Amino acid sequence: MDEDRRLPKTIAWAIGKPVSTPENDVFDHPLLDSWELREICSSTEWNSSLILTCDDNRGGVGHVRNSILNCVRFAIGAGAGLVLPNIPLRDVEEMTAGAADTGDDIERRHGPGRQGMDYMFDKNHFVDSLRKSCPELVLVRHMEATTSNRRRSLLPESLFSNIPASGIEQPEEWRDRLNIWIEKYMSPEPAAEPVIVDLDQSVLHYPIYSDGQTLAHTFGDILKFRPDIRQMATKVLKGIAHSHDHEAGIAVQTFDISSPILNPSFIGVHLGTENPLAERHEVDVMYSHFEAQAAAYIEQATTSKIPIMYVASGNLPEVNKLVKEAKEWNVEVTHKEDVLQGKDADALAKLTWDQRALVDYLVLLKGQEFAGVGHSSFSWNIMLKRHQIGDGAGASLGNEVYRDGLSTLYGVRSSYVESSGCMWP
């Protein structure tokens, strides 16, 4: 790294006391009120005898979030009712030793059971948003795991052939293909019983822009993280500001942490050093490991002259390594475990691995810049969400680095960019 990029120790933090925020939650947002979705739902022919379940939402938040949104879209496309989604829990002890990825699927596990969607999300917000924007969609609170000749599991994209990286080419054909499949594999009797299709997890195959850009960018608002997660992330933002407000002789600039992107503030990074062999795609090995990620993140921070780095990771030993390496360049590294104290730290410790990742997800959305890795759905989801809420410039790919002015992903291949058109921001 060029020595000239070393930041001076007296650089202005450009970060200060945040303004007060309603109920200390800057991540709250209203119900989805989408006329585009209402038009789709009002023009759909609904089938009261068809119900879809959505219980195979495996992995970290990137995969889980996209999987649930796909389920809703497939249910609307089929004109079917939908059972409220469940989330399979991951056994952290079975993950690769040293895994630091806060949002990626490791592999299918039978693990410690399932939780309702409120394990990660605000269930009432989900239900009320769909009642407002798609009132015709029947939501079923719970359904037992029964066996029946009129119940069968299905991977949605399996009804299509030759699916390119950009996703299903004619998603509007889903309903007709599903009905043909039902006629072929489901028993016609007893006719009084509903047909139940248990959807397997669909990963990066539904082309979100097939409904238009506006709905593609707003559909994800039916999902909102739990209130306690949102409030904890707000406390982390305030903690970052206050912890750098005591530096003698350093200029302090107040910012409003309710702004979509805080500029100037900090660079948020995802230290995703999980086992690359566990990923769906072959990945760039260099950017799958600590050394290359640390070097890239420190170089980005120093080049952009951002002296505060917030790191999202489930691997504290590697976070501590990054703290030491970044200090040589006068970049101060912080993280949620470092910021939260007392009862807030106790509350964080009670959360599971994946729930703690939700806090990181929200904090990373706000940073002046974001850096992550191309093989991670967690990194991709944050970049795409930031692009949508922050109106970033057009993205470009060069030398396996993908950037849009707000975010940068390292180790990206062109096929990943194509697949990103199947991830809801």
Secondary structure, 3 states (H helix, E strand, C coil): CCHHHCCCCCCCCCCCCCCCCHHHCCCCCCCCCCHHHHHHHHCCCCCCCEEEECCCCCCCHHHHHHHHHHHHHHHHHHCCEEECCEEECCCHHHCCCCCCCCCCCCCCCCCCCEEEHHHCECHHHHHHHHHHHCCCCCEECCCCCCCCCCEEEECHHHHCCCCCCCCCCCHHHHHHHHHHHHHHHCCCCCCCCCEEEEECCCCCCCCHHHHCHHHHHHHHHHCCECHHHHHHHHHHHHHHHHHCCCCCCCCCCCCCCCCCCCCCCCEEEECCCCCHHHCCCCCCCHHHCHHHHHHHHHHHHHHCCCCEEEEECCCHHHHHHHHHHHHCCCCEEECHHHHCCHHHHHHHHHCCHHHHHHHHHHHHHHCCEEEEECCCHHHHHHHHHHHHHHCCCCCEEECCEEECCCEEEECCCHHHHHHHHHCCC
